[in-house]
Amino acid sequence: MSLLGIDVGTTGCKAAAYAPDGELLAEAYREYDVQRPQPGWAELDAQDVWSQVCDCIRAVATKTKADPIATLAVSSLGEAVVPVDADRNILGPSLLNFDARGEAYVSDIAEALRDEELYRITGNALGNHFSLTKLVWLQEHQPALWSRARYLLPWESLVAYLLGAEAVVDLSLANRTLLFDLDSRDWSQRILSVAHIDQATLPRTAPAGTRVGTVSPQMADELGLEANVAIVTGAHDQCANAVGAGVLDEGRAMYGMGTYICIVPPFRQRQDPSVMLPRGLNTEHHAAPGLYVSFIYNHGGSLFKWYRDTFAEAERDRAKAEGRDIYAELIAEMPDSPSTVVALPHFAPTGPPDFIADATGAIAGLRLETTRGDILKGILEGATYYLQQCVDELPAAGMKIERYRAVGGGSKSDAWIQLSADIMGVPFERPRTTEAGTLGAAILAGVGSGTYASVRQGVAAMVTVERTYEPDTKAHAAYAERYALYGELWPLLGDYLRRLHKAAI
């Protein structure tokens, strides 16, 4: 018997089968593109993504005939939803969190739901990146599609529903809609009435790790699965990542090193909005029961990709053709000492604490002797300094991070993790399996199928620490000086950079 974890992201999907002891048996990955039919729009072709998900499942099922898949769960991107009809047909595209549609409705919703009231209900502050405003846009601009939709499903729910399950969403992904009451653990009648959304169009809510059906005979036949494969609720990708990293205790945090660098600290008690809102900290149900999480993030991975494509395009293409890791080669160029360059990583809309939509970055300290490696290290340092500023505010919100678990693509780099540990000044651990999204989903699948009695038991069975990175005392002291200089730079340049960018477009 094997456990299948499926991870649906913004630009690609993965499926991986694991033995109950955490051994990876088979995996598959497929990519797809974000569609931009008009300036400011960003959506997924939901039918194409579903086809790619099916290809991943089919590929893994083919490789696990000797140890067939018995149960599955899905981890997925948040905020984006898909309209489907009662016959389980996809009706339209999935609007992504950075799609501009819905922005016009933010002010009206803000008038009806003040920040503190909204935060007390949902654990989040109002923003156009949530599902709420996109759904209001859909009602007004595509009424025919709206009237045909039986359900509006987040991606975790959609994949499970199309496979044959009930329409159910776990608590963590329900949080990302801005329609969910955190304390009642159900849809908020107050917000639904403001948005004119019928609760009947939303999936039932349930904790992560809840069995919600089985794969239908038709889909099992199409995908090469055994009969009666159980379907279990998964989680929002960052929460599934935290489970797959084994982050279940206060004082620990996941350090996701993907497109976003995302810090996820768990905590047990909700804090008052007056504590969380000024720091830009959300409150969301963890995929593990009895815990909440918050997200601290920036575009650190995207910045590295931008650097690669801007400074090493030809080398990138050669490395790809020759099967080499261009990221490792670029990191090897970085100096051992702190960079002479300081970078403001505000190249795209920022996360906590300020959520700056028109942010603009900068690279300061360039000289004729500055090397390409200096620039890359300055960028990675700047992204880490940004996160450290947020982490410095956590004790006032009742949280303190004493140890990180690094996962995601960037965690394959020893140098990048050590850099993070030296700046943050606390140990970093890297688990054996760094693709934590599929592993976290597989753990939840194991909980829902009875393989494990609890998430904690599943983590104990499947998550193993491979290496610990202790911060270097001398390096930490050197970075502390650079960190202080970084802290002065954004207040000096932020407004100027935004005005400069506006003048150029």
Secondary structure, DSSP 8 states (H G I E B T S, - for coil): -EEEEEEE-SSEEEEEEE-TTS-EEEEEEEE---B-SSTT--EE-HHHHHHHHHHHHHHHHHHTTTS-EEEEEEEE-SS-EEEE-TTS-B-S-EE-TT--TTGGGHHHHHHHS-HHHHHHHHSS---TTSHHHHHHHHHHH-HHHHHH-SEEEEHHHHHHHHHT--SEEEHHHHHTTT-EETTTTEE-HHHHHHHT--GGGS-EEE-TT-EEEE--HHHHHHHT--TT-EEEEEEEHHHHHHHHHT--STTEEEEEESSSEEEE-EESS---HHHHGGGT---EE-SSTT-EE--EEE-HHHHHHHHHHHH-HHHHHHHHHHT--HHHHHHTTS-SS--S-EEE--SS---TTT--TT---EEE---TT--HHHHHHHHHHHHHHHHHHHHTTGGGGT----EEEEESGGGG-HHHHHHHHHHHTS-EEEES---HHHHHHHHHHHHHHTSSSSHHHHHHHH--EEEEE---HHHHHHHHHHHHHHHHHHHHHHHHHHHHHHHH-
